[in-house]
């Protein structure tokens, strides 16, 4: 989730000079070829199609051959370019192999536009795909999984272990693709855009449907290149889940609809007015809540200030990405499960409703968040019908930190 400034402090550029962004719509597929042409192409090239080497369309392909020019999502079509000049779409990529099952691809979409007064706008959009295990260090791994599974991300349908929103996604691959030491392999996708003053921010790919199409195509091609692809490629036919509600720019004492979760205490009045809360997924297997102080351009702030990101995960394959980060001891006296309380994060894994469940909260070492973590875990365990993680004394003291 990315918070936004208060309405009177946005510092938006002048109309007509908005920074160029990939347009938020999905490109529809081209109409069918004439029947006679189709017959001729099929007769000449059925074998080539069967081996996935189509020689006739002349389209560029990107990310290990997973994506073809004009093949669906807008970032692959002409509407990806908001500028009229210096258009280019290129990819730098390293494909995974059986010997080295790690890969990376960066699709770059660039264009320029000259406005009537002579000013120039520049588009520099990057879509990055990675194939490989999660980061090894605990703190980096927690940030990594929150980036792709927390905030506004929604679960993939049909039991696929992953998450997606309009600008990013993650899919955990089958066990046949695990590393030699047993760690899960995942494919991630992230779209970003470089703005004025080299500020990098997320950019929408045309909605979650476009993002999941790109993600699954890259995952399928990556698994095939690494020699671990299942008999059936990953597919989504059911509708994607949608974000339950918009971000809340005036959260009360029930942030993300969690009773008692109050983030206003300890903030200045001006900062409290810029608090933005986002309730993410709320299911039996996942729950997310993100809270930020929206950046103030008037104060020269280049990005939002995180208060915290909270996340609960019960899905086995997603949970396996966090194996090892909770240690082997309770995080503090009286707490249930195993976990770690460190500067900047709290993470606990315990059995809940018959399944190992991981709870995490990412914050700032400069801001006390343990009370928020207690309130979050109490609310989730109550909803799922399992015992609380925190001792009663901690639950009572949590109000002092809210």
TORPAMAR-888576 format. One record per residue (C-alpha): chain; x, y negated, z. Coordinates in pm, whole numbers, plus 32768, in hexadecimal, padded with zeros to 4 digits. Layout:
<pts>
A/X/Y/Z
...
</pts>
This chain:
<pts>
A/8000/8000/8000
A/807B/7EA4/7FB0
A/7FDC/7D8C/8072
A/7F96/7C3B/7FD7
A/7FAF/7ADA/8051
A/7E84/7A22/80D7
A/7DAC/798E/7FC1
A/7E2E/782C/7FF8
A/7F9C/7895/7FF6
A/7FC3/7968/7EC1
A/809B/7882/7DF2
A/800E/7918/7CB3
A/80B1/78A4/7B6D
A/7FF0/77C7/7A80
A/7EDF/7863/79AE
A/7F75/78DC/7866
A/80CB/7916/7906
A/8079/7A3C/79E3
A/819C/7B2B/79EF
A/8177/7C31/78E2
A/80F8/7D7E/7963
A/8094/7EC6/78CB
A/7F21/7EA8/7887
A/7E43/7F72/7964
A/7D8C/804E/7874
A/7DBB/819E/77D5
A/7DF9/81B6/7667
A/7CFD/8291/75B9
A/7D7F/839E/74D5
A/7D82/8361/7363
A/7C63/83DE/7290
A/7C78/8530/71E9
A/7D24/8551/709A
A/7C57/8596/6F65
A/7BF3/8703/6F48
A/7CC5/8745/6E13
A/7DFB/86AF/6EB4
A/7DC9/877E/6FED
A/7DB4/88BD/6F20
A/7EF3/8865/6E64
A/7FB0/8814/6FA4
A/7F3D/8951/704F
A/7F9F/8A25/6F26
A/80F8/8986/6F14
A/814A/895E/7081
A/8098/8A5A/715E
A/81E1/8AFE/71BC
A/827E/89B2/7216
A/8152/8958/72EF
A/8167/8AA4/73A4
A/82D1/8A5F/7405
A/827A/88FB/746F
A/834B/8857/735E
A/825B/878B/728D
A/8322/86F9/7169
A/8216/8630/70B9
A/819C/8524/71A4
A/82E5/8464/71BA
A/8294/83F4/731B
A/83A1/83B0/741C
A/83A7/8495/754A
A/8419/8446/76A9
A/846D/84EE/77F5
A/84E7/8642/7782
A/83E3/8641/766C
A/82C0/862B/7761
A/822D/84E7/76D8
A/81F3/8485/756F
A/81C0/832A/74E2
A/804E/82D2/74C4
A/7FEC/8412/7578
A/7EF3/838B/7676
A/7F5C/82B0/779E
A/7F83/8144/7740
A/80F2/812F/779F
A/8139/820F/7671
A/8070/813D/757B
A/8081/7FE4/74E0
A/7FB6/7F4C/75FC
A/80DA/7F8F/76E4
A/8179/7E54/764F
A/80EC/7D0E/76D0
A/81EA/7C44/760E
A/81F3/7C13/7496
A/836D/7C0F/7470
A/849B/7CEE/74B5
A/83C6/7E22/74F5
A/8478/7F61/7558
A/8428/80A9/7604
A/8552/8183/765C
A/85A7/8299/774E
A/86E0/82FE/780B
A/86BB/8463/787E
A/8768/8595/790C
A/869A/86D2/78F7
A/869D/87DB/7A08
A/8733/892E/79B5
A/8732/8A85/7A58
A/889A/8A4C/7AC6
A/8856/88EC/7B48
A/86E0/88C5/7B93
A/86E6/874C/7BBC
A/8682/864A/7ABC
A/8631/84DD/7A8B
A/8590/840B/797E
A/855F/8292/796A
A/8471/820F/7861
A/84AE/809C/7821
A/83A7/7FC1/7779
A/841B/7E63/7720
A/838C/7D3B/7663
A/839A/7BC1/7659
A/829F/7AAF/7615
A/82D2/793F/75CA
A/81C2/785A/764E
A/8147/7723/759C
A/8221/7640/7674
A/835A/7708/7622
A/8370/77CA/7768
A/83B4/793D/774C
A/831A/7A62/7802
A/83D8/7BAA/781B
A/8347/7D02/785A
A/842F/7E07/78F2
A/836A/7F3A/795F
A/840D/807C/79D4
A/8367/81CE/7A09
A/8451/82B6/7AC8
A/8423/842E/7AE2
A/84F4/850B/7BC6
A/8507/8686/7BE0
A/85A8/8721/7D13
A/8591/8750/7E8C
A/853A/8642/7F88
A/8653/856E/801E
A/8717/862C/8127
A/8735/8523/8238
A/8602/8510/8316
A/85C8/8397/830A
A/85EE/838B/8190
A/8507/84B5/8167
A/83F6/8417/823B
A/8407/82D6/816F
A/8406/83A1/802F
A/82CF/846A/8082
A/8216/8337/80FF
A/8266/8284/7FB9
A/81B7/838F/7EEC
A/80B4/8422/7FDC
A/8060/8304/80CB
A/7FB8/81B6/8097
A/7EC7/81AE/7F72
A/7F23/8307/7EEA
A/7E09/8404/7ED0
A/7E21/8581/7ECD
A/7E2F/8636/7D81
A/7CF7/8707/7D3D
A/7CD7/887F/7D0F
A/7DCB/88D7/7E21
A/7EFF/8844/7D79
A/7FF3/87E0/7E8C
A/8034/8674/7E47
A/7FB3/8512/7E36
A/7F83/83FC/7D3A
A/7F1A/8293/7D17
A/7F29/81A2/7BF3
A/80A0/816D/7C05
A/813B/82A7/7C9C
A/8109/8416/7CDC
A/81A2/8553/7D6C
A/816E/86C5/7D28
A/820C/87DB/7DF6
A/8268/88F8/7D0C
A/8223/8A6D/7D46
A/8309/8B3B/7E21
A/83AA/8BCC/7CE9
A/844F/8A76/7CBF
A/84D5/8A5B/7E24
A/8647/8A16/7E4C
A/8735/8B31/7E9E
A/872D/8ACF/800D
A/85B1/8AD9/8014
A/8558/8968/7FF9
A/8428/8908/7F26
A/8462/8859/7DDB
A/8387/872F/7D85
A/834C/8651/7C58
A/8313/84E0/7C9E
A/82A2/83C4/7BBE
A/82BF/8252/7C0B
A/8272/811E/7B39
A/8319/7FD6/7B8E
A/833F/7E83/7AEC
A/8450/7D81/7B11
A/83BB/7C2A/7B45
A/8443/7ACA/7B68
A/857F/7AB0/7C3B
A/85B9/7C26/7C05
A/84A7/7C83/7CFE
A/8442/7DEB/7CBE
A/82DD/7E57/7D09
A/81EB/7F6A/7CAF
A/8120/7F50/7B73
A/7FE5/8007/7B13
A/7FFA/8106/79FA
A/7E8B/80E9/79A3
A/7DF6/819A/7ACE
A/7E2A/82E3/7B83
A/7DB1/83AD/7A56
A/7ECF/832C/7981
A/7FCC/8360/7A99
A/7F62/84C9/7AD5
A/7F6F/8516/7960
A/80D6/849A/7950
A/8133/854B/7A94
A/80AD/86A1/7A35
A/8144/8694/78D8
A/829A/8642/7969
A/8278/8753/7A71
A/821F/8858/796D
A/8341/87FA/788C
A/8432/87EC/79B2
A/83D1/8947/7A2D
A/83F8/89D7/78D1
A/8550/893B/78B0
A/85B6/89C6/7A04
A/852E/8B21/79B2
A/8430/8B35/7ACB
A/82E8/8AD9/7A1F
A/81B2/8BA0/7A83
A/80DE/8C51/797E
A/7FE1/8B34/7982
A/8057/89C9/7985
A/7FCA/88DE/7A8F
A/7E81/8848/7A1B
A/7D74/8768/7AAC
A/7C11/8789/7A2E
A/7B51/8709/7B5E
A/7B21/8595/7B9D
A/7C30/84F0/7C6A
A/7BDC/8479/7DC6
A/7BC2/8301/7DE5
A/7C3F/821A/7EF4
A/7B2F/8210/8000
A/7B3B/8097/802E
A/7BF7/7F5E/7FCB
A/7D06/7ECB/80A4
A/7C83/7E0A/81D0
A/7D05/7CA7/81F1
A/7C56/7C6A/833C
A/7C8D/7DA6/8409
A/7BF4/7DAF/8564
A/7C4F/7E8C/868B
A/7BFB/7FBC/85B2
A/7D05/7FAA/84A3
A/7CC6/80B1/8394
A/7B82/80F9/8452
A/7C48/8192/8571
A/7BB4/8121/86BE
A/7CAE/8072/879D
A/7DB1/8040/868D
A/7DED/7ECC/86B7
A/7F1F/7E2F/8614
A/7ED7/7CC3/8662
A/7F7A/7CB5/87BA
A/80D8/7C2E/87B2
A/80AF/7B7E/8663
A/80A5/7A09/8632
A/7F54/797C/85D0
A/7FD6/792D/8474
A/805F/7A8E/8443
A/7F20/7B2D/84CB
A/7E5A/7A79/83BB
A/7F2E/7B26/82B3
A/7F0B/7C8B/8339
A/7E94/7D7C/822B
A/7E2A/7EE0/827F
A/7DF1/7FF8/8186
A/7D37/8137/81DF
A/7DB3/8248/80F8
A/7D46/83B1/80D5
A/7C6E/843E/81ED
A/7C3B/85B5/81BF
A/7C66/86F3/828B
A/7DCA/870F/8209
A/7E3A/85A6/81F8
A/7E0A/844E/828E
A/7EC5/830B/824A
A/7EC3/81A8/82CF
A/7FA9/808A/8269
A/7FC1/7F31/8306
A/8089/7E0A/8287
A/80B3/7C96/82BC
A/807E/7C07/8163
A/81A0/7B3C/80DE
A/818C/79C3/80E1
A/8222/791A/7FB1
A/8205/77D0/806A
A/82F4/7858/8171
A/83DC/78E4/8069
A/838D/7A50/80B4
A/83DE/7B37/7F91
A/831E/7C68/800A
A/821F/7CDE/8109
A/8286/7D38/826C
A/8232/7E96/82D9
A/8187/7EC3/8429
A/8163/803A/83F9
A/8108/8156/830D
A/805D/8280/83B2
A/8025/83D0/830A
A/7F9E/8529/8364
A/7FE2/8658/8287
A/7F56/87B9/82AE
A/7F86/8845/814D
A/808B/895C/8164
A/815A/8904/802F
A/815E/8790/807D
A/81AE/87DD/81E7
A/82D2/88B7/8179
A/8376/877C/80EE
A/839D/870D/8258
A/842D/8850/82E3
A/8549/8800/83CF
A/84FD/8691/8411
A/8441/86D0/8557
A/855B/8789/8608
A/8519/889F/8702
A/84B0/87E3/883F
A/838B/8706/88A4
A/83CC/8597/8851
A/838D/8529/89B8
A/831B/85C4/8B02
A/81B1/8638/8AF3
A/818F/862C/897A
A/8111/875D/88C2
A/81D6/87F1/879F
A/8332/8796/8727
A/83A1/8642/86B2
A/8487/8518/86B7
A/8452/83B3/872E
A/855C/82D8/868C
A/858E/816D/8631
A/84A9/8130/850B
A/83E6/8278/8511
A/832A/8375/85E0
A/82DD/84D3/855D
A/8239/85FE/8608
A/81D0/8753/8589
A/80D3/8822/864E
A/7FC8/8924/860B
A/7E76/8883/85CE
A/7D34/8931/8565
A/7DF2/8A70/851B
A/7F06/89DD/8444
A/8058/8931/8476
A/8016/87BC/8454
A/8114/86A5/8431
A/80D4/8544/84B1
A/81BE/8426/8461
A/81CF/82B1/848B
A/82CB/81CD/83E5
A/82FE/8075/8474
A/8413/7F85/84CC
A/8516/7FAA/85DC
A/84CF/7E3E/862C
A/835F/7E83/867B
A/82CC/7F71/877D
A/81F1/8073/86CE
A/81E4/819E/87BA
A/8093/812B/883B
A/800C/811F/86D7
A/808E/827F/869B
A/7FDD/8300/87D1
A/7E96/825C/876B
A/7EB3/82E8/860A
A/7EFE/844C/867A
A/7DE7/8442/877D
A/7CEB/83D7/8674
A/7D58/84DE/8577
A/7D61/8601/866C
A/7C0B/859C/86EE
A/7B82/8599/858B
A/7C18/86EE/853C
A/7BA6/8784/8685
A/7CF6/87DF/871F
A/7DAE/8782/885D
A/7E59/862C/8869
A/7FCF/8617/8838
A/8018/8506/8935
A/7FF8/8533/8AAD
A/7ED9/8479/8B50
A/7FC5/837E/8BF0
A/804C/831F/8A97
A/7EEF/82FC/8A0D
A/7E97/820E/8B29
A/7FD8/8145/8AFA
A/7FA0/812C/8983
A/7EB1/800D/89BE
A/7FD0/7F41/8A4A
A/8082/7F53/88F9
A/7F5D/7F10/8819
</pts>
